[in-house]
Amino acid sequence: MNHKLNCKGNVLLGDNITCDDDVVLDAKNGTICVGDGVVFGNNIHIIGGKENKTVIGHYAHVENDVTVTMASIGDYSTLKKGVVIDPFVYTGDYSILEENTHMPQHAKLPSRAVGEGNPFSITRGLTAEELAKAKGHPKGEDF
């Protein structure tokens, strides 16, 4: 199986990262930091910029067809298939973005919350089961 990870520019990678096919980390105009234990699906585009570095937190799960541009994604977060995240977005630790969600510029999703839709909205907090599943990994060190 051919897996392709394409890194451009200042990309800082943690340990034990898992990548599927066609993962692009494009930091030619900025910085991207990827935490330990991150899992990337297929067709992922992570873009860093001069105005704001992009951070993918420890043990985050990024499913297929996701684009993140100059944003901060919390530890243990899940970005489901088709999520698009615009610049200057923040998602807290243990947050979940449902399929095909679009987070517009400067949007915020607090820790332990679930967001969805286009337009984006916060729909609920995590269930006890979702939080227990997310806590299955030890919390990593900060960058």
Secondary structure as the mmCIF struct_conf table of DSSP 4:
data_model
#
loop_
_struct_conf.conf_type_id
_struct_conf.id
_struct_conf.beg_label_comp_id
_struct_conf.beg_label_asym_id
_struct_conf.beg_label_seq_id
_struct_conf.end_label_comp_id
_struct_conf.end_label_asym_id
_struct_conf.end_label_seq_id
STRN STRN1 LEU A 5 LEU A 13
BEND BEND1 ASP A 15 ASN A 16
STRN STRN2 THR A 18 CYS A 19
BEND BEND2 ASP A 21 ASP A 21
STRN STRN3 VAL A 23 VAL A 34
TURN_TY1_P TURN_TY1_P1 ASP A 36 GLY A 37
STRN STRN4 VAL A 39 PHE A 40
BEND BEND3 ASN A 42 ASN A 43
STRN STRN5 ILE A 44 ILE A 47
BEND BEND4 LYS A 50 ASN A 52
STRN STRN6 THR A 54 ILE A 56
TURN_TY1_P TURN_TY1_P2 HIS A 58 TYR A 59
STRN STRN7 HIS A 61 VAL A 62
BEND BEND5 ASN A 64 ASP A 65
STRN STRN8 THR A 67 THR A 69
BEND BEND6 MET A 70 MET A 70
STRN STRN9 SER A 72 ILE A 73
TURN_TY1_P TURN_TY1_P3 ASP A 75 TYR A 76
STRN STRN10 THR A 78 LEU A 79
TURN_TY1_P TURN_TY1_P4 LYS A 81 GLY A 82
STRN STRN11 VAL A 84 ILE A 85
TURN_TY1_P TURN_TY1_P5 PRO A 87 PHE A 88
STRN STRN12 TYR A 90 THR A 91
TURN_TY1_P TURN_TY1_P6 ASP A 93 TYR A 94
STRN STRN13 ILE A 96 LEU A 97
TURN_TY1_P TURN_TY1_P7 GLU A 99 ASN A 100
STRN STRN14 HIS A 102 MET A 103
TURN_TY1_P TURN_TY1_P8 GLN A 105 HIS A 106
STRN STRN15 LYS A 108 LEU A 109
TURN_TY1_P TURN_TY1_P9 SER A 111 ARG A 112
STRN STRN16 ALA A 113 GLU A 116
TURN_TY1_P TURN_TY1_P10 GLY A 117 PHE A 120
STRN STRN17 SER A 121 GLY A 125
HELX_LH_PP_P HELX_LH_PP_P1 LEU A 126 THR A 127
HELX_RH_AL_P HELX_RH_AL_P1 ALA A 128 ALA A 134
TURN_TY1_P TURN_TY1_P11 LYS A 135 GLY A 136
BEND BEND7 HIS A 137 HIS A 137
HELX_LH_PP_P HELX_LH_PP_P2 PRO A 138 ASP A 142
#
